[in-house]
Amino acid sequence: MSVPREPVTRQEATERAVYVISVAAKLTGVHPQTLRIYEQKGLIAPLRTSGNTRRYSDDDIQRLRAIQRLTEGGLNLAGVKRVMELEAELDRLRLRLQDLQEQLEHRRAIAMPGRRIGAQIVPLGTAIPQPWGPPR
């Protein structure tokens, strides 16, 4: 459901957080007070302006829509929070696995120069030329 986010600077995040709470509520079909409750429960963390006004980004809107789908599916807010934590952990583990796979490929390339990684395994009899010729 979630996609790993690219790291952004605080300025980039601030520029992306453009929706005030009333607009975010309309976009997600929930009451502004519901958004405040989601924030209080730790489900969403909109950026704040210097005047302490909440600003929601497109990523926040997508997260709010995901929360709505989960609650409509019968989960309470504690369950929604746990599902989202598990999804975030899964995303981190996928990135770690990808990193480890790249490291392994790099090490294999160093350990076996001149060999292609993932080369086909060939039966021994066909891999070594036989000087005496084919059997009769």
C-alpha positions as CSV (number, residue, x, y, z in Angstrom):
1,M,0.0,0.0,0.0
2,S,2.8,2.4,0.8
3,V,5.7,3.4,-1.3
4,P,9.0,4.2,0.1
5,R,9.5,7.9,0.3
6,E,12.6,9.7,-1.1
7,P,14.4,11.7,1.5
8,V,13.6,15.4,1.2
9,T,14.9,18.5,2.9
10,R,12.8,20.4,5.3
11,Q,12.3,23.1,2.7
12,E,11.2,20.6,0.0
13,A,8.8,19.0,2.5
14,T,7.4,22.4,3.4
15,E,6.9,23.3,-0.3
16,R,5.0,20.0,-0.8
17,A,2.7,20.6,2.2
18,V,0.2,22.9,0.6
19,Y,-3.2,21.9,1.8
20,V,-4.8,23.4,4.9
21,I,-6.9,21.2,7.1
22,S,-10.3,22.1,5.5
23,V,-9.0,21.3,2.0
24,A,-7.4,18.0,3.3
25,A,-10.7,17.1,4.9
26,K,-12.6,17.7,1.7
27,L,-10.1,15.7,-0.4
28,T,-10.3,12.7,1.9
29,G,-14.0,13.0,2.8
30,V,-13.6,13.3,6.5
31,H,-14.3,16.0,9.0
32,P,-11.5,18.3,10.1
33,Q,-11.9,17.1,13.7
34,T,-11.2,13.5,12.4
35,L,-7.9,14.7,11.0
36,R,-7.0,16.2,14.4
37,I,-7.8,12.9,16.0
38,Y,-5.7,11.0,13.5
39,E,-2.8,13.4,14.4
40,Q,-3.4,13.0,18.1
41,K,-3.3,9.2,17.7
42,G,0.0,9.4,15.7
43,L,-1.4,8.2,12.4
44,I,-0.5,11.4,10.5
45,A,2.0,14.2,11.2
46,P,1.2,17.2,9.0
47,L,3.8,19.9,8.8
48,R,3.2,23.1,10.8
49,T,3.7,26.7,9.6
50,S,5.4,29.3,11.7
51,G,1.9,30.2,12.9
52,N,1.3,26.6,13.9
53,T,-1.2,25.9,11.1
54,R,-1.4,22.4,9.8
55,R,-0.3,21.8,6.2
56,Y,-0.9,18.6,4.4
57,S,1.1,17.2,1.4
58,D,0.0,14.9,-1.3
59,D,1.7,12.1,0.6
60,D,-0.4,13.0,3.6
61,I,-3.5,12.9,1.6
62,Q,-2.6,9.4,0.3
63,R,-2.0,8.3,3.8
64,L,-5.3,9.7,5.0
65,R,-7.1,7.8,2.2
66,A,-5.3,4.6,3.2
67,I,-6.5,5.2,6.8
68,Q,-10.0,5.6,5.6
69,R,-9.9,2.4,3.6
70,L,-8.6,0.5,6.6
71,T,-11.2,1.9,9.0
72,E,-14.0,1.2,6.5
73,G,-12.6,-2.3,6.3
74,G,-13.3,-2.7,10.0
75,L,-10.1,-1.8,11.7
76,N,-10.0,0.5,14.7
77,L,-7.4,3.3,14.9
78,A,-5.0,1.1,16.9
79,G,-5.2,-1.5,14.3
80,V,-4.7,1.0,11.5
81,K,-1.6,2.3,13.3
82,R,-0.1,-1.2,13.7
83,V,-0.8,-2.0,10.0
84,M,0.9,1.2,8.9
85,E,3.9,0.5,11.2
86,L,4.2,-3.0,9.7
87,E,4.0,-1.6,6.2
88,A,6.8,0.9,7.0
89,E,8.9,-1.9,8.4
90,L,8.3,-4.0,5.3
91,D,9.4,-1.1,3.1
92,R,12.6,-0.7,5.2
93,L,13.3,-4.4,4.9
94,R,12.7,-4.4,1.2
95,L,15.2,-1.6,0.8
96,R,17.7,-3.4,3.0
97,L,17.3,-6.6,1.0
98,Q,17.9,-4.7,-2.2
99,D,21.0,-3.2,-0.7
100,L,22.3,-6.6,0.4
101,Q,21.6,-8.1,-3.0
102,E,23.6,-5.4,-4.7
103,Q,26.5,-5.9,-2.2
104,L,26.4,-9.6,-2.9
105,E,26.5,-9.1,-6.7
106,H,29.4,-6.7,-6.3
107,R,31.4,-9.2,-4.1
108,R,30.7,-12.0,-6.6
109,A,32.0,-9.8,-9.4
110,I,35.2,-9.1,-7.5
111,A,35.7,-12.8,-6.4
112,M,35.1,-14.2,-9.9
113,P,36.5,-11.7,-12.5
114,G,35.6,-12.5,-16.0
115,R,32.6,-14.6,-15.1
116,R,29.1,-13.6,-15.6
117,I,27.0,-13.6,-12.5
118,G,24.1,-16.0,-12.8
119,A,25.7,-18.0,-15.6
120,Q,24.1,-21.2,-16.7
121,I,25.3,-24.4,-15.1
122,V,26.4,-26.8,-17.9
123,P,26.7,-30.6,-17.4
124,L,30.4,-31.6,-16.9
125,G,30.5,-33.8,-19.9
126,T,29.7,-31.0,-22.3
127,A,31.8,-28.3,-20.5
128,I,35.2,-30.1,-21.1
129,P,36.2,-31.0,-24.6
130,Q,37.1,-34.6,-24.9
131,P,40.4,-35.1,-26.8
132,W,39.5,-38.7,-27.8
133,G,36.4,-37.8,-29.7
134,P,32.8,-38.8,-29.4
135,P,31.9,-42.3,-28.2
136,R,31.3,-45.0,-31.0
